[in-house]
Amino acid sequence: MIRSSTDGDCLIITLDRPDKANALTPDMLEKLAQTVEGATAKVVILTGTGRVFSAGADLDAARAGLAKSPLWERLSGAVANYAGLTITAINGTVAGGATGMVLACDLRISVAEAKFFYPVMRLGFLPQPSDVKRLGALVGPARTKFILMAGQKVPAGDALGWGLVDQIVPAEDLIGSAKVLASDALAASHAHITAIKRMI
């Protein structure tokens, strides 16, 4: 359900559970965290299969305790602290806890059909603390409340205007566009990538 492939010094990690809208189980979260933690590529691209990037936590697993699992913070922390460039190639809607790994990436590109929502108010769960901080840093406190407290679904066009995503691209060019954004980093040394990321 988590696939990894390499293209030179670029690692592509794919959520591959399209029949369940790429909803995340504990095993999937563990695998994602381990893959990012163990990666050495200059660039990591996160994406999904199907029409949904991820519906967030698998609901049965969430009710069984996954919603409060430290695995969410472990994963987003691993992505945020990765020494190379991280890009999310968002193939469709992003919901709930899956937002964390998206927010933790350095760059986010999206298909036009994607929507972004985090229904913690309706479901009775708290968002992960780092998600709130990263979301607020990108879109500001009022829009963070619009998403988390009012439970609104944000279309990709609005997300682009807010700074939640950096670019909207055609679905057929999603991974290709991510690789174009990665081209300067792939041509640089690993130390140079890390130094600039730390400065920012």
C-alpha angles and dihedrals in degrees: 000000000000114000127189129193134169132221107185107301093346121099117202116199115193130194102221111185100101094156087066096037088257090290109179125243126192090259091052092049091048091050092048092050093047092048094052093042092051097043122113100177121124090233132032120194120194118200143145141226125244127017097310126063089204138324088214121239119011100254096228090050091045091055088048091057107279091117089068097039119129087224090087093059091041091055097044090045091052091051094045093048096043111132094224135054115291123201130181113212098199109207095180146333120350118207139178121329093001085074089075097070090043093053091046093058122098093230134020126199123178146188114247093245095061124111128194124216139151109195099191094132093056095042095045097237128124117238118243109273095235091050091060092049094047093044091050091049090054104040106014131247099286094054090043088058089046089059102035103032103028092038094224124171109230116210117225092251092057090042089056092051091048095049094248089121127026103210141008115218137175113273092240090056098043101111092032090055091049090053091050090054088048096050098095092047092048089053093050130076119266090241092054092051091050093047094053093044090052091049091053 
